[in-house]
Amino acid sequence: MDDGLGGDADRRQRVGFYLRDHRTPTGKAVDLSVFVLNLAFIAVFVVDTYPLGPRTRAAVRAVEVGIAVVFLVEYLLRVYGAPDRLAEVRNPYTVVDLVAVLPTLLSLVAPGLVLVAGAGAVQLLRVVRVLRFFRFTRDEQFFFGTVERETLRTMTLVLTVLSIFFVAAGLFWAVEHEANPAIATFGDAFYFAVVSLTTVGFGDITPATSAGRWVTVLAILAAVILVPRQASRIV
């Protein structure tokens, strides 16, 4: 019995090590795989907002489900290999990992719940996928090598700006695309987010709903608060 417990502890330690490691070939492979899959996951979200044929949409859906299953396994392994499982479950990065795949998993196991909640509410959860990239900025170690702290802070600033644009665009599309004819795709919403948050304000696209106006206001406030904060860390 002791050997069994010891073996389980060793397995947990190895699993936790390789999920956090950035130096060994296995740790780098895990990091690179998660990075590429997250890019693909975000691309699926964007592509899904465009008009697609039935066959193409089915293929995109299959890719989304496959990646979501991989990320669910990764989530379970992170919890399994953590020294303190409760702390790991409460970790903001881990929470984002789970929330990012919830819409896809719910559509598989409880499609009726998705219908009751509404497609818009489900879309709101999907935009957090971009926040998974912040897991890679926790330290200077990456799968491609080590960067200087100043470089890491610059990367974090760029990621913060891009994340604000992406989340704002995703939320705006989710609440506006059914009521606003000017917001047909994610590209339209992203254009609006960039124009609005950079205060250019061409005025060719405006919010048509109260939710859209609130998303715009909150996105601008987030940009005003978060971007200077990250920039000050570089200075």
C-alpha positions, 0 to 999 in steps of 0.5 A: 500500500505504501508503494502504491501511495509513493508511486501515485505521489511520484506520478503527481510530481512528474505531471506537475513538473512537466506542466510547469517546466520550461527547460526540459524537452518535454516541458518545452513540447508541452508549452509549445503544444498548448500555445499552438492549440490556444492560437487554433482555439482562438482562430476557431472562435473568430472563423465561427463568426463568418458565414460558412458552408455546412461542411466547413462549419462541421470541420471547424466544430470538430476542431473546436471540440478536439481542442476543448477535450485536450484542454479539459485533460490539461486542466485535470492534469494540472489539478492532479499534479498540483501540490495543493489541489484546492489552491490550484483550482482557485488559481486565476490561470486555472479558472480561465483554463476551465471557463475557456472550454465550458461553452464547447463542453456544455454544447456537447453534454447539455445543449438544452442548457445552452439554448436556455442561456442563449447563444449570446451568453455562451459567446461571452464565455468564449472570449476569455480564451485569449487570457490563457496566453497570460499563463506564459508571462508568469516568468522569464522562461519560455519554450524558445528560451529565456528573455530579460525581465524588461522584455517580459514586461514589454511582452506583457504590455503588448499582450494586455493591449491585444487582449483588451482589443480582442475581449472588447471585440468578442463581447461587442460582437456577442451582444450586437451581431443580432441587433446591429447590421454593421456587426456581421463578423468578428472583424467588424467588431474588432475594427470598432474596438480598435477605432473606439479604444484608440479614440479615432472614432470614425462614427461609421459603426455605433452601438445599437444596444444598451449592452453594446454601449456598456461593453464599449464603456467598460473596454475604454475604462479597462484600457485607461487603467490597465495599459498605463499600469503595464507601461509604468512597470516598463518605465 
